[in-house]
């Protein structure tokens, strides 16, 4: 069994500051799903959590050379393997 098979799957929202993960799926449909994918959040992309706002919403992440903030309600539609 490889290390990749042992990775934990969770919602993007659950990442802790400094933790990296690979996007494995997007469950949002319609306009929200399109908007999430347009921001570069697609399966196979590595993301790193840069932190959460004081009340835990929104979260900031780094991917493909830029920083992106995302509401928790949107992050819940994104599954990652960490």
Secondary structure by P-SEA (a helix, b strand, c coil): ccccccbbbbccccccccbbbbbcccccccaaaaaaaaacccccbbbbbccccccccbbbbbcccbbbbbcaaaaaabbbcc
